């Protein structure tokens, strides 16, 4: 039976350097979702041309745009790379360059050339839920994101903050604290 073997992680994008290669619609989409989820992300974009919408979104964050064609020297200093050009051979070249330099790479709409996928994300204050379909169906991830946005209550952030305050008052060792928090929160799912 096939299953999703991806390991989900939440990156501190403000402490990493992200490179997006391309300036068209797909680059704009990737930048939009990146800044929506991590508005403090540090991003560089390289492309021979940029859509006006892409430039407008870039101005809302810490985004440097460089008008140029891809060259491997742009990889230097970046840990995460997203290739969105409309030339498959260039995207594969970027992938190979990233593999040679141990950089994480996502080639848009080409799962065999991805170390990671940018899934559906729901954010409500400190609560963030990421959804992955293992690159098989981004539309399903989008629909699940919409579902969770409706189901997760707006006041979930208040609950998280209050639980954090409560957690700091609990006495005992780590195991005892976890046990008390588990007992305290077991009805949470039933209430949602």
Buried (B, 14 or more C-beta within 10 A) or exposed (E): EEEEEEEEEEBEBEEBBBBBBBBBEBBBBBBBBBBEBBEEBBBBBBBEEBBEEBBEBBEEBBBEBEEEEBEEEBBEEBBBBBBBBEEEEBBBBBBEBBEEEEBBBBBBEBEEBBBBBBBBBBBBEEBEBBBBBBBEEBEEBBEBBEEBBEEBEEEBBEBEEEBEEEEEEEEEEEEEBEEBBEEEEEEEEEEE
